[in-house]
Amino acid sequence: MSMYVLKRNGRRESVHFDKITSRVSKLCYGLDAK
């Protein structure tokens, strides 16, 4: 069973957890972990 992400344009794409982790890390840069 594969996991998919539904893109904004309605297209399905297989999940790439490295992309998700990278994006979240960039968004959290400089935030206090507490």
N, C-alpha and C positions, 0 to 999 in steps of 0.2 A: 504494500500500500504506500503510495507516495503522497506527500503533503504539498498543497499548492497555495499560492498567494494570489488573491484577486487584485489585479492592478486597477488603477483609477480609470483606465480606458475600457475596462471590462474583460481584458485578456487574462487568462490563467497562466501562471509561471511557477515552475517548481521552486520550492523553498531553498534559499541559500542562507544558512544561519550565519555565515561569516559576513555577509552583507548587512544583516540585521544588527549583529554585534558591533560592527564598525560604525554604523549610523548612530546607534545609541551612545556609544563611547564619545563620538564627536559632539553630540547634543549635550552630554553631561559634563564636558570639559569645563573645569573651573567651579563646578558646584561642590558644595560641602557634603560629604558622605553622611553626616549626622542628620 
